[in-house]
Structure formats: C-alpha cells, structure tokens
C-alpha cells in the first residue's frame, strides 16, 4: 500500500484500547492491505479452510489423508 493512501486512511481508524489481553493484533496497515487485495482480486472464501495467525489449517483432515 502506498504511503500516500495510508496517510489518508490511518487518521480515521479507531484507537485500540490499552490493556488488552490475548494475542497481539496485527498491524492495521497489514490488515487493510490484505482486505484490499481480496477485494481487488475477487478471491472467494474457502469454506473448508480456516485462516489463522499460523497460516491455513484444513478442517476435518487427519494425518492419514
């Protein structure tokens, strides 16, 4: 994402509350860039996959498959 676009978007994002517990959130710029990529490329969601911080994990698949 270009710095010019980010400088226009960043001021309108909500401020995260301090003192949250759990996983550290991803940087806002990285999340927005990923969202724009999905919209731009028109990628369809994959219902059999779960995407997490550790990558994609196939649901219901055993080690034998």
URZILIN-V723686 format. One record per residue. N is the residue number from 1. RES is the residue in one letter. SS is DSSP state (H for helix, E for strand, - for the rest). OMEGA is omega in degrees with one decimal (* if undefined). Layout:
BEGIN
((N RES SS OMEGA) (N RES SS OMEGA))
END
This chain:
BEGIN
((1 X - -178.9) (2 X - 179.4) (3 X H 179.8) (4 X H 178.2) (5 X H -179.6) (6 X H -179.8) (7 X H 176.5) (8 X H -176.4) (9 X H -172.4) (10 X H -177.7) (11 X H -177.6) (12 X H 178.4) (13 X - 178.7) (14 X - 178.5) (15 X - 178.7) (16 X - 178.1) (17 X - 179.2) (18 X - 174.5) (19 X - 177.1) (20 X - 175.4) (21 X - 178.9) (22 X - -178.9) (23 X - 175.6) (24 X - 179.2) (25 X - 174.8) (26 X - 177.6) (27 X - -178.3) (28 X H -178.4) (29 X H -179.9) (30 X H 179.2) (31 X H 179.1) (32 X H 179.6) (33 X H 177.2) (34 X H 178.9) (35 X H 178.3) (36 X H 177.9) (37 X H -179.9) (38 X H 179.1) (39 X H -177.6) (40 X H -176.4) (41 X H 178.9) (42 X - 178.7) (43 X - 176.3) (44 X - 177.2) (45 X - 179.1) (46 X - -173.5) (47 X - -178.2) (48 X - -178.8) (49 X E 174.4) (50 X E -178.7) (51 X E 178.1) (52 X E -178.8) (53 X - -178.7) (54 X - 179.6) (55 X E -179.2) (56 X E 179.9) (57 X E -179.3) (58 X E 178.8) (59 X - 173.1) (60 X - 179.7) (61 X - 179.0) (62 X - -179.1) (63 X - -178.3) (64 X - -175.7) (65 X - *))
END
